[in-house]
């Protein structure tokens, strides 16, 4: 069981380290707003829970509901969210007072997390297929415990003074840019639309 837990830690880190950047941008976007951390934690758990449920469903043969060809199209979620955020920046210009008009939503965090996790499903399913039930439970427990660690790491990164200054100054550009690039990468790497 300990070996399974250690393997789960390694697998989680490898497949989720990129979330620190996206979550840091969410923290920058929600700076000064009440409940930002809670919304991000809830959103991350909802999104990662969806990834984990999809992985388990495919592992146990419910892949008929989520064909492998559908996963790349989840890239449309961050692409559209990033496009909307870019449109908001264009519409409002560099008006820093508009930050209050951009509240963080747990559902937005969940959608971006789930969309960014298509590759996780592709990695988790083969691993889940090769381990026993006890190890599978250990993987799930470790993954769920590490979600909060991931969020706290992103908050730590986002609140370091030099990083926080850069994020505060450029968040309005970086946030939509990262989401758009993330969406395009998911679509292109997955071969969506014949790309």
N, C-alpha and C positions, 0 to 999 in steps of 0.2 A: 504494500500500500504506500509506503514511503517513497519507493522508486517511482510509482505512478504519479504521486504528488509532485515530485521533482521534475518529472518529464512534463507534467501539466504546466508547471511554472515556466519552463523553457519554451514550450509551445505557445503559451499565452503571450510571453514577452515578444517572441519573434513575430507573431501575427497581429499584435496590437500596439507596438511601439510607435507607429505612425499616428495613432490617435492622440498622442501627446500634443502634437502640433495643432490639430483641429480643436482639441479641447482647450488648449491655451488661448486660441483665438476666441472661443466662446467666453472664456473668463475675461478676456480683454473687452469683448463686446458688452458683457454684463457688469463691468466694473462700476461700483457705486450703486448698483441696484440691489435691493433687498431680495434675499432668497436665491441669488445666482448659483451658489454652490449646490444648494438643494435641488434646483431645477436641473443642473448639469448631472448630478449624481442620479437622479430619477431618470432622466433621459438616457444616460449611458446604460443604466440597468435595463430599461425598456428595450433599447436598441440591441444591446448585447444579448438580452434574453431572447429576442427574436432570432438572432444569429444562432444561438445555442439550440433553440427549439427547432429551427429549420434543419440544423445539422443532425439532431437526433431523429427528426422525422425522416430525413433521407436515409440515415443509417438503418432505421428500422423498416425501410421499404416503402415509405410514403413519398418517394421521389416522384411518383406520378403527379403529385400536386404541385411540385416545384421542379420542373425539368431543368437540367444543367444549362440549357440554352437560355433560360430566363434570367439567370443570375447577372449577366453583364448589363442587362437593362436597368438594374438598380442604380446604375450610374446616372440615370436621368434625374434622380432625386437630388443629389448635391448640385448637379448642373443647373437644374431649375431654381433651386434655393439660392445658388450663387448668382445666377442671372437676375433674380429678383433683388438680391442685396446690391448688386452693381447698379441696377436701375434706380434703387433708392439713393445710392451715393450720387449718381448722375443728377437725379431730380433735386436733391437737397444740397449738392455741392459739398464744400468742406465745412458745412455748418456743424460744429461740434455740439451745439445744443440739441441736435437731432438724435443724439444717443438715447435720450429718454423715449424717443419714438421707436426704438429698436429693442424692445425687451426680449430677453432670452426665454425661450419656450422649451419645456421638457420634451414636447413632441418633435420640435425641430432638431434637438440634440439626438433624440431617438432615431429619427429618419436618417440623419447623416451617419450616425453610428451603424445602423443596419445596412445602409447602402455601401458604406466603406467596408463592410464585413463579408461581402460576397466571396472574396478570396479566402476568408477564414473558413467558410462553409466548405470550400473545395479542399482545404487542408484538414479540417477536423473530421470529415466523414471517413476518409481512408484510415485515419488513426483510430477512430471509434470502432470501425469494422474489425480491427485487429486486436482489440483489447477485450478482456472479460468484463462482466457486469460490475464487479467491484472496482476495477480500474476506471471504468466509464463514470461511475458515481464520483470517484475521487477527482477525476478531471473536471467534472461539472462543479463540484464544491470549490475546488481551487480556483477555477475560472471566475466564479461568482465572487469569491473573496478578493480576488485581484482587481476586480472592476473598480472598487473604491480606492485601491492603491494607485491605479492608473489615473483616476481623477485627481487625487491629491498630488501626484507627481506633476500633472499638468498645471494645477494651481500653483505649486511651488515654482515651476518654470515661469509662469505668467506673472508672478509677483516679485521676481528678482528685479531690482531697480533698473539695471541697464536694459533688460529684456522688456520690463513693463513700460519703460519710456519709449522704446521702439514700437511696441504693440499699441500703446496709447496714441502715438503719432500716426501710425500707418495701418491700424486695425481696419479702418473703413475701406481701405484698398485691399489689404491682405485677406480679409475674411471672404469677400466674394471671389477673389482670385484663387485662393486655395480650394474653395468649393467647386469652382468651375473646372480647375485643373484636375481635381480629384474625380469629378464626374466624367471628364473626358478620358482619363487614364482607365477608369473602370470600364467604360464603353469600348475603348480601343483594345485594351488588353484582353477583354472578354470576347472580342470579335462581334460586338453588337452591330446591327445594320450592315453586316458584311465588311466592317472596317478591318 
